[in-house]
Amino acid sequence: MRLISTESLMLESFVDDRKRPKYAILSHAWDEEEIFFADMQQDDLEHVKKDKGCGKLEGTCRQARKDGYDWIWIDSCCIDKSSSAELSEAINAMYAWCREAQICYV
């Protein structure tokens, strides 16, 4: 599972579920200016911060920090949909990821 740092917007992988930090999750409808996993892979995230779709990402980070969470999960940003294996695994794990989140923003 990948999570986004609410401070740096960087993705980090957490392979061991027992070592995964507490996180907030965003349930949302995609729009035409969505930020995707490929966007999050850039070395310099300044282009992401300038993207019109960044408001959703930054707003979720801001609220999570306010609520005391250092990590968030947003499907469009955290799942590599170009990998059919990863997409399938994520679809199967999504219920558990939602259940294990400390809070869900809508």
Number of C-alpha atoms within 10 A of each C-alpha: 18 20 25 23 18 24 12 10 18 17 20 13 11 13 10 8 8 7 8 14 13 14 23 28 23 21 12 12 8 11 8 7 10 17 24 18 17 14 16 19 13 12 9 11 14 9 12 17 15 10 13 12 17 16 14 15 21 15 12 21 25 16 14 22 17 10 11 12 19 20 24 29 27 21 22 19 21 23 21 17 17 10 10 10 10 13 14 11 13 19 12 11 12 13 10 11 16 17 11 14 16 13 17 16 11 9
